[in-house]
Amino acid sequence: MIHTRYIVVALLAVLGAGAALVYDTVRPRVHPIKVADQHKMVEHQNKLRAARAMTAAAQTEARPTDPFGTADVIDGDTLVIGKVTVDLWTIDAPELEQYCVRGSERWPCGRDSRDHLQSLVKGRQIACRPEGPPEPDGRFVGLCFVRDTPCGPDGACESDLTSLNLAMVEQGAAMDVEGQYMDAQDDARGRKIGIWRGRLDPPKQWREKHDATH
């Protein structure tokens, strides 16, 4: 019995060695040059990924940041922060030369609107983030906030509920032009505040008339 067991073990060993020999004989061979090419390809892909990451980082670093700082007021819907001209998104204020009418009274509602925006931003830091399509002349269109730090990934500039844009409409100093602040505009009109104290041409119509006379 012991001899028989040894014989069986020996046969199994021989069969295993034979199978390994057969596999080694028939398995596909990879040419050393091809192996080297594969290594080069992996190395190239790694370098390409690293280059793309560096390019993306450089582009991010080179991209101008959203406007932040003290603001100069041009009119009721336009600010200048640093060297960036900012149009307040989705609102329109009377032009500086524009007058509104109440009974027989005419008052410079365009200058009033500018002065109101000035009172909101005076001595404060203003942060803006882009919103809507850019202007053809490259001016920045966005939402702006009274804020001690720039708009960023913390989400503090995500909601427009505390924006200057909404405040100007709520306080009757500007008009909604896209329906974004229609409820706020209806409320200001109902209270007859700001530009809603009397009659006015919508600023767009006023500009068209003004341009037609020159």
C-alpha positions as CSV (number, residue, x, y, z in Angstrom):
1,M,0.0,0.0,0.0
2,I,2.8,2.4,0.8
3,H,4.5,1.7,-2.5
4,T,1.2,2.2,-4.4
5,R,0.7,5.6,-2.7
6,Y,4.3,6.7,-3.7
7,I,3.5,5.6,-7.2
8,V,0.3,7.7,-7.3
9,V,2.1,10.8,-6.0
10,A,4.9,10.4,-8.5
11,L,2.4,10.0,-11.4
12,L,0.5,13.2,-10.2
13,A,3.8,15.1,-10.1
14,V,4.7,13.9,-13.6
15,L,1.3,14.9,-14.9
16,G,1.5,18.3,-13.3
17,A,5.0,18.9,-14.8
18,G,3.7,17.8,-18.2
19,A,0.8,20.2,-18.0
20,A,3.0,23.0,-17.1
21,L,5.3,22.2,-20.0
22,V,2.4,22.0,-22.4
23,Y,1.1,25.4,-21.2
24,D,4.5,27.0,-21.4
25,T,4.8,25.7,-25.0
26,V,1.4,26.9,-26.3
27,R,0.9,30.1,-24.3
28,P,1.2,33.3,-26.4
29,R,4.6,35.0,-26.3
30,V,4.9,38.8,-25.9
31,H,7.9,40.1,-27.8
32,P,10.3,42.1,-25.6
33,I,10.0,45.1,-27.9
34,K,6.2,45.1,-27.4
35,V,6.6,44.9,-23.6
36,A,8.9,47.9,-23.8
37,D,6.4,49.8,-26.0
38,Q,3.7,49.1,-23.4
39,H,5.8,50.5,-20.6
40,K,6.5,53.6,-22.8
41,M,2.8,54.0,-23.4
42,V,2.0,53.9,-19.7
43,E,4.7,56.4,-19.0
44,H,3.5,58.7,-21.7
45,Q,-0.1,58.5,-20.4
46,N,1.1,59.4,-16.9
47,K,3.1,62.3,-18.2
48,L,0.0,63.5,-20.2
49,R,-2.2,63.3,-17.2
50,A,0.3,65.3,-15.2
51,A,0.6,67.9,-18.0
52,R,-3.2,68.3,-18.2
53,A,-3.4,68.7,-14.4
54,M,-0.8,71.4,-14.5
55,T,-2.6,73.2,-17.4
56,A,-5.9,73.1,-15.5
57,A,-4.3,74.5,-12.4
58,A,-2.6,77.3,-14.4
59,Q,-5.9,78.1,-16.1
60,T,-7.7,78.3,-12.8
61,E,-4.9,80.5,-11.3
62,A,-5.0,82.8,-14.4
63,R,-8.8,83.1,-14.5
64,P,-9.8,86.5,-13.1
65,T,-11.6,86.3,-9.8
66,D,-15.1,87.6,-9.4
67,P,-15.3,91.3,-8.5
68,F,-14.7,92.2,-4.9
69,G,-14.0,95.4,-3.1
70,T,-15.4,98.9,-2.7
71,A,-17.7,100.0,-5.5
72,D,-18.2,103.2,-7.5
73,V,-21.8,103.7,-8.6
74,I,-22.4,104.7,-12.2
75,D,-26.1,104.5,-12.2
76,G,-28.9,102.6,-10.6
77,D,-27.9,99.2,-12.1
78,T,-24.1,99.6,-12.8
79,L,-21.1,99.4,-10.5
80,V,-17.4,99.6,-11.0
81,I,-15.3,97.4,-8.7
82,G,-11.6,97.8,-9.3
83,K,-11.3,97.7,-13.1
84,V,-14.4,95.7,-13.7
85,T,-17.7,97.2,-14.8
86,V,-20.6,95.2,-13.3
87,D,-24.2,95.3,-14.6
88,L,-26.6,94.2,-12.0
89,W,-28.4,91.1,-13.5
90,T,-32.1,91.1,-14.4
91,I,-32.9,94.7,-13.2
92,D,-33.1,98.0,-15.0
93,A,-33.0,101.4,-13.4
94,P,-33.9,104.8,-14.9
95,E,-31.1,106.5,-16.8
96,L,-29.3,109.4,-15.1
97,E,-31.0,111.9,-17.3
98,Q,-34.4,110.4,-17.0
99,Y,-37.3,112.1,-15.1
100,C,-40.4,110.6,-13.7
101,V,-43.8,112.4,-13.4
102,R,-46.3,112.6,-10.6
103,G,-49.1,115.0,-11.4
104,S,-47.4,118.2,-12.5
105,E,-44.2,117.3,-10.7
106,R,-41.2,116.0,-12.5
107,W,-38.3,114.6,-10.5
108,P,-35.0,113.1,-11.5
109,C,-35.7,109.5,-10.7
110,G,-32.6,108.4,-12.6
111,R,-30.4,110.3,-10.2
112,D,-32.5,109.2,-7.3
113,S,-32.0,105.5,-8.3
114,R,-28.2,106.1,-8.5
115,D,-28.2,107.7,-5.1
116,H,-30.1,104.9,-3.6
117,L,-27.7,102.3,-4.9
118,Q,-24.9,104.5,-3.6
119,S,-26.4,104.5,-0.1
120,L,-26.5,100.7,-0.2
121,V,-22.8,100.2,-1.1
122,K,-21.1,103.3,0.4
123,G,-18.2,102.4,2.6
124,R,-18.9,98.6,2.3
125,Q,-17.2,95.7,0.6
126,I,-19.1,94.4,-2.4
127,A,-18.8,90.9,-3.8
128,C,-20.3,89.8,-7.1
129,R,-20.7,86.5,-8.9
130,P,-21.6,86.0,-12.6
131,E,-25.2,85.4,-13.6
132,G,-26.8,85.3,-17.1
133,P,-25.0,85.8,-20.4
134,P,-22.1,88.2,-20.6
135,E,-22.6,91.6,-22.3
136,P,-21.3,91.9,-25.9
137,D,-18.8,94.6,-24.7
138,G,-17.4,92.2,-22.2
139,R,-18.9,93.8,-19.1
140,F,-19.6,91.6,-16.1
141,V,-23.2,90.7,-15.5
142,G,-24.0,89.3,-12.1
143,L,-25.5,89.3,-8.6
144,C,-23.8,91.5,-6.1
145,F,-23.8,91.4,-2.3
146,V,-22.6,93.5,0.7
147,R,-20.0,91.0,1.9
148,D,-16.7,91.0,3.8
149,T,-15.2,88.3,1.6
150,P,-15.4,87.4,-2.1
151,C,-18.0,85.1,-3.5
152,G,-16.6,81.6,-3.3
153,P,-17.2,77.9,-2.8
154,D,-18.8,78.4,0.7
155,G,-22.1,79.1,-1.1
156,A,-22.7,82.4,0.7
157,C,-23.4,84.1,-2.7
158,E,-25.6,81.3,-4.1
159,S,-28.9,82.9,-3.1
160,D,-30.1,86.2,-4.4
161,L,-32.3,86.9,-1.5
162,T,-29.8,89.2,0.0
163,S,-28.5,90.7,-3.2
164,L,-28.3,94.3,-4.2
165,N,-30.2,93.3,-7.3
166,L,-33.3,92.3,-5.3
167,A,-32.9,95.2,-2.8
168,M,-33.1,97.8,-5.6
169,V,-36.3,96.3,-6.9
170,E,-37.8,95.8,-3.4
171,Q,-37.1,99.4,-2.5
172,G,-38.6,100.8,-5.6
173,A,-35.3,102.0,-7.1
174,A,-35.2,99.7,-10.2
175,M,-37.4,97.5,-12.3
176,D,-37.5,93.8,-12.8
177,V,-36.9,92.9,-16.5
178,E,-37.0,89.1,-16.6
179,G,-39.7,88.2,-14.0
180,Q,-37.1,87.2,-11.5
181,Y,-38.3,89.7,-9.0
182,M,-41.8,90.3,-10.1
183,D,-43.4,89.8,-6.7
184,A,-41.0,92.3,-5.2
185,Q,-41.8,94.8,-7.9
186,D,-45.5,94.4,-7.5
187,D,-45.2,95.0,-3.8
188,A,-43.1,98.2,-4.3
189,R,-45.6,99.4,-6.9
190,G,-48.5,98.7,-4.6
191,R,-46.8,100.8,-1.9
192,K,-46.0,103.6,-4.4
193,I,-42.4,103.9,-3.4
194,G,-39.4,105.1,-5.4
195,I,-40.0,105.1,-9.1
196,W,-43.6,104.0,-8.5
197,R,-44.6,107.2,-6.9
198,G,-45.7,108.4,-10.3
199,R,-45.4,107.6,-14.0
200,L,-42.2,106.7,-15.9
201,D,-41.2,105.2,-19.2
202,P,-39.5,101.9,-18.8
203,P,-35.8,102.6,-19.1
204,K,-35.5,100.6,-22.3
205,Q,-38.2,102.7,-23.9
206,W,-36.7,105.9,-22.6
207,R,-33.3,104.9,-24.1
208,E,-34.9,104.2,-27.5
209,K,-36.6,107.6,-27.5
210,H,-33.4,109.3,-26.4
211,D,-31.3,107.7,-29.0
212,A,-33.9,108.5,-31.7
213,T,-33.7,112.2,-31.0
214,H,-29.8,112.3,-31.5
